[in-house]
Amino acid sequence: MADNRAIGVFDSGLGGLTVVSELMREMPEESIVYFGDTGRVPYGTRSRETIKKYASEDEAFLLKNDVKLIIAACGTVSSVASDTSKQLPVPYFEVVSHAAYSAAKTTKNGRIGVLGTAATVKSGKHEKFIKEILPEAEVTACACSLFVSLVEEGWIADDDPVVIETAKRYLKPIVDAGADTVILGCTHFPVLKGAIKNIVGTDVTLVDAGTATANAIKKYLNDNALAADSKSRPHHKFFVSDKPYSFCSTATRLLGKKVNDEDIKQVDLSNL
Ligand code: DGL
């Protein structure tokens, strides 16, 4: 039995598209419904209560679109609101545990860096999951809130002086700690992978939450007869709560295929 309903993915903005691009690579036959809450980004500097409220509204929107599974493609929501979201009527995936387990398996020297938003770092969730399988790990976590704005603004070139200076300042504690593995704990951050790599060094492994999560979802869909027909033609839909001017160009870059203005619909969650 195949299930051709779409996978629902949400984030506070564009960052979740880094997870979508991994899903498309791993499972090209799956349809995606994406919601980016661009009208209310960033989430990572807000209170737990607000993040939980936004997350449940985003999930309600995706459920209206008859999705078969929901992914919180947002490190912040995954860290703060996952307990509530586990009660959804469809299977729910977050992006923190898979990345943390993957980093714990990757590190050689037991020193792991975590880059996330302020709310993600405050939650300590990455460290908790890492220590489940590597209790002696030394974890250095840094809140890098400005990275989110740089990506939303489209300031993402590896040689952009603002990107380099911001990254240098944020990454210093992780470089000083000698981490050999760094988790990109916010889904916006893989967009800045090149600049981050230039600062931490090529010997350091960057763990992208999207890759780790896409692998786990592929296995889940196959094990539970929820995968789409391998011959089906996928239909992707992209929704945002506000249309920033850089959305199409950044989305095109992240997904590796042309995203036009008419491919993206603006929705008002208060009308649900
Ligand atoms: N992509 C979100 C995350 O993974 C960005 C957070 C934000 O909106 O501040 O945490």
Residues whose N, C-alpha, C, O or C-beta is under 5 A from the ligand:
A	BS01	DGL	D11 S12 G15 G16 V41 P42 Y43 G44 T45 A73 C74 G75 T76 T117 V148 G185 C186 T187 H188
